[in-house]
Amino acid sequence: MCQHRPECPSADSPDREAARPVACHPEQGWSLLCNGVLVFDDTGELLPDGRVIAPHRPLAAAGAA
C-alpha cells in the first residue's frame, strides 16, 4: 500500500504508527496512515484486517493533577 521510500512500517509492525498520514480529520478525531491503519486521537487504532488496538495513552505521573 505504501509508495514512500524508504517504505513505511506495515500495519503488523510494532512501529506502525510511524507511517505517514494520508488523510487527517482532527475535527472527527482520526487519521488514516499509508499502511491502512486508522489512528484515533485517544491513541486507539483500527487495523486494516479489522483488529482493534485499545488506547494506550501513557499513565499520568504520580502526583500530577
CNS distance restraints for C-alpha pairs under 8 A (distance, minus, plus):
assign (resid   1 and name CA) (resid  34 and name CA) 6.62 0.50 0.50
assign (resid   1 and name CA) (resid  35 and name CA) 5.99 0.50 0.50
assign (resid   1 and name CA) (resid  36 and name CA) 7.51 0.50 0.50
assign (resid   2 and name CA) (resid   7 and name CA) 6.28 0.50 0.50
assign (resid   2 and name CA) (resid   8 and name CA) 6.42 0.50 0.50
assign (resid   2 and name CA) (resid  34 and name CA) 5.42 0.50 0.50
assign (resid   2 and name CA) (resid  35 and name CA) 5.91 0.50 0.50
assign (resid   3 and name CA) (resid   7 and name CA) 6.72 0.50 0.50
assign (resid   4 and name CA) (resid   8 and name CA) 6.55 0.50 0.50
assign (resid   8 and name CA) (resid  16 and name CA) 7.89 0.50 0.50
assign (resid   8 and name CA) (resid  18 and name CA) 7.12 0.50 0.50
assign (resid   8 and name CA) (resid  19 and name CA) 4.92 0.50 0.50
assign (resid   8 and name CA) (resid  20 and name CA) 7.11 0.50 0.50
assign (resid   8 and name CA) (resid  34 and name CA) 7.65 0.50 0.50
assign (resid   8 and name CA) (resid  35 and name CA) 7.19 0.50 0.50
assign (resid   9 and name CA) (resid  13 and name CA) 5.93 0.50 0.50
assign (resid   9 and name CA) (resid  15 and name CA) 6.37 0.50 0.50
assign (resid   9 and name CA) (resid  16 and name CA) 5.15 0.50 0.50
assign (resid   9 and name CA) (resid  17 and name CA) 7.90 0.50 0.50
assign (resid   9 and name CA) (resid  18 and name CA) 6.72 0.50 0.50
assign (resid   9 and name CA) (resid  19 and name CA) 5.79 0.50 0.50
assign (resid   9 and name CA) (resid  35 and name CA) 7.12 0.50 0.50
assign (resid  10 and name CA) (resid  16 and name CA) 5.81 0.50 0.50
assign (resid  10 and name CA) (resid  19 and name CA) 7.84 0.50 0.50
assign (resid  10 and name CA) (resid  35 and name CA) 5.60 0.50 0.50
assign (resid  11 and name CA) (resid  16 and name CA) 5.31 0.50 0.50
assign (resid  11 and name CA) (resid  35 and name CA) 5.53 0.50 0.50
assign (resid  11 and name CA) (resid  36 and name CA) 6.73 0.50 0.50
assign (resid  11 and name CA) (resid  37 and name CA) 6.17 0.50 0.50
assign (resid  11 and name CA) (resid  47 and name CA) 6.52 0.50 0.50
assign (resid  11 and name CA) (resid  48 and name CA) 7.27 0.50 0.50
assign (resid  12 and name CA) (resid  16 and name CA) 6.80 0.50 0.50
assign (resid  16 and name CA) (resid  35 and name CA) 7.57 0.50 0.50
assign (resid  16 and name CA) (resid  37 and name CA) 7.75 0.50 0.50
assign (resid  17 and name CA) (resid  33 and name CA) 7.70 0.50 0.50
assign (resid  17 and name CA) (resid  37 and name CA) 7.96 0.50 0.50
assign (resid  17 and name CA) (resid  39 and name CA) 7.65 0.50 0.50
assign (resid  19 and name CA) (resid  33 and name CA) 5.83 0.50 0.50
assign (resid  19 and name CA) (resid  34 and name CA) 6.13 0.50 0.50
assign (resid  19 and name CA) (resid  35 and name CA) 6.47 0.50 0.50
assign (resid  20 and name CA) (resid  33 and name CA) 5.44 0.50 0.50
assign (resid  20 and name CA) (resid  34 and name CA) 5.69 0.50 0.50
assign (resid  21 and name CA) (resid  31 and name CA) 6.42 0.50 0.50
assign (resid  21 and name CA) (resid  32 and name CA) 5.62 0.50 0.50
assign (resid  21 and name CA) (resid  33 and name CA) 4.13 0.50 0.50
assign (resid  21 and name CA) (resid  34 and name CA) 5.92 0.50 0.50
assign (resid  22 and name CA) (resid  31 and name CA) 7.61 0.50 0.50
assign (resid  22 and name CA) (resid  32 and name CA) 5.78 0.50 0.50
assign (resid  22 and name CA) (resid  33 and name CA) 5.48 0.50 0.50
assign (resid  22 and name CA) (resid  34 and name CA) 5.70 0.50 0.50
assign (resid  23 and name CA) (resid  31 and name CA) 5.64 0.50 0.50
assign (resid  23 and name CA) (resid  32 and name CA) 5.12 0.50 0.50
assign (resid  23 and name CA) (resid  33 and name CA) 7.11 0.50 0.50
assign (resid  24 and name CA) (resid  30 and name CA) 6.41 0.50 0.50
assign (resid  24 and name CA) (resid  31 and name CA) 4.32 0.50 0.50
assign (resid  24 and name CA) (resid  32 and name CA) 6.43 0.50 0.50
assign (resid  25 and name CA) (resid  29 and name CA) 6.10 0.50 0.50
assign (resid  25 and name CA) (resid  30 and name CA) 5.46 0.50 0.50
assign (resid  25 and name CA) (resid  31 and name CA) 5.84 0.50 0.50
assign (resid  26 and name CA) (resid  30 and name CA) 5.97 0.50 0.50
assign (resid  26 and name CA) (resid  31 and name CA) 7.38 0.50 0.50
assign (resid  26 and name CA) (resid  41 and name CA) 7.91 0.50 0.50
assign (resid  29 and name CA) (resid  40 and name CA) 5.65 0.50 0.50
assign (resid  29 and name CA) (resid  41 and name CA) 5.09 0.50 0.50
assign (resid  30 and name CA) (resid  38 and name CA) 6.65 0.50 0.50
assign (resid  30 and name CA) (resid  39 and name CA) 5.54 0.50 0.50
assign (resid  30 and name CA) (resid  40 and name CA) 4.31 0.50 0.50
assign (resid  30 and name CA) (resid  41 and name CA) 5.94 0.50 0.50
assign (resid  31 and name CA) (resid  38 and name CA) 5.71 0.50 0.50
assign (resid  31 and name CA) (resid  39 and name CA) 5.30 0.50 0.50
assign (resid  31 and name CA) (resid  40 and name CA) 6.52 0.50 0.50
assign (resid  32 and name CA) (resid  36 and name CA) 6.43 0.50 0.50
assign (resid  32 and name CA) (resid  37 and name CA) 5.88 0.50 0.50
assign (resid  32 and name CA) (resid  38 and name CA) 4.62 0.50 0.50
assign (resid  32 and name CA) (resid  39 and name CA) 6.38 0.50 0.50
assign (resid  33 and name CA) (resid  37 and name CA) 5.33 0.50 0.50
assign (resid  33 and name CA) (resid  38 and name CA) 6.36 0.50 0.50
assign (resid  33 and name CA) (resid  39 and name CA) 7.45 0.50 0.50
assign (resid  36 and name CA) (resid  47 and name CA) 6.84 0.50 0.50
assign (resid  36 and name CA) (resid  48 and name CA) 5.46 0.50 0.50
assign (resid  37 and name CA) (resid  45 and name CA) 6.77 0.50 0.50
assign (resid  37 and name CA) (resid  46 and name CA) 5.87 0.50 0.50
assign (resid  37 and name CA) (resid  47 and name CA) 4.81 0.50 0.50
assign (resid  37 and name CA) (resid  48 and name CA) 5.86 0.50 0.50
assign (resid  38 and name CA) (resid  45 and name CA) 5.54 0.50 0.50
assign (resid  38 and name CA) (resid  46 and name CA) 5.07 0.50 0.50
assign (resid  38 and name CA) (resid  47 and name CA) 6.53 0.50 0.50
assign (resid  38 and name CA) (resid  48 and name CA) 7.97 0.50 0.50
assign (resid  39 and name CA) (resid  43 and name CA) 6.53 0.50 0.50
assign (resid  39 and name CA) (resid  44 and name CA) 6.17 0.50 0.50
assign (resid  39 and name CA) (resid  45 and name CA) 4.63 0.50 0.50
assign (resid  39 and name CA) (resid  46 and name CA) 6.69 0.50 0.50
assign (resid  40 and name CA) (resid  44 and name CA) 5.30 0.50 0.50
assign (resid  40 and name CA) (resid  45 and name CA) 5.99 0.50 0.50
assign (resid  42 and name CA) (resid  55 and name CA) 5.86 0.50 0.50
assign (resid  42 and name CA) (resid  56 and name CA) 7.91 0.50 0.50
assign (resid  42 and name CA) (resid  57 and name CA) 7.23 0.50 0.50
assign (resid  43 and name CA) (resid  54 and name CA) 7.64 0.50 0.50
assign (resid  43 and name CA) (resid  55 and name CA) 4.62 0.50 0.50
assign (resid  43 and name CA) (resid  56 and name CA) 5.73 0.50 0.50
assign (resid  43 and name CA) (resid  57 and name CA) 6.17 0.50 0.50
assign (resid  44 and name CA) (resid  52 and name CA) 7.57 0.50 0.50
assign (resid  44 and name CA) (resid  53 and name CA) 5.57 0.50 0.50
assign (resid  44 and name CA) (resid  54 and name CA) 4.89 0.50 0.50
assign (resid  44 and name CA) (resid  55 and name CA) 3.78 0.50 0.50
assign (resid  44 and name CA) (resid  56 and name CA) 6.65 0.50 0.50
assign (resid  45 and name CA) (resid  52 and name CA) 5.91 0.50 0.50
assign (resid  45 and name CA) (resid  53 and name CA) 4.89 0.50 0.50
assign (resid  45 and name CA) (resid  54 and name CA) 6.72 0.50 0.50
assign (resid  45 and name CA) (resid  55 and name CA) 7.21 0.50 0.50
assign (resid  46 and name CA) (resid  50 and name CA) 6.28 0.50 0.50
assign (resid  46 and name CA) (resid  51 and name CA) 5.98 0.50 0.50
assign (resid  46 and name CA) (resid  52 and name CA) 4.78 0.50 0.50
assign (resid  46 and name CA) (resid  53 and name CA) 6.23 0.50 0.50
assign (resid  47 and name CA) (resid  51 and name CA) 5.27 0.50 0.50
assign (resid  47 and name CA) (resid  52 and name CA) 6.33 0.50 0.50
assign (resid  47 and name CA) (resid  53 and name CA) 7.62 0.50 0.50
assign (resid  60 and name CA) (resid  64 and name CA) 6.58 0.50 0.50
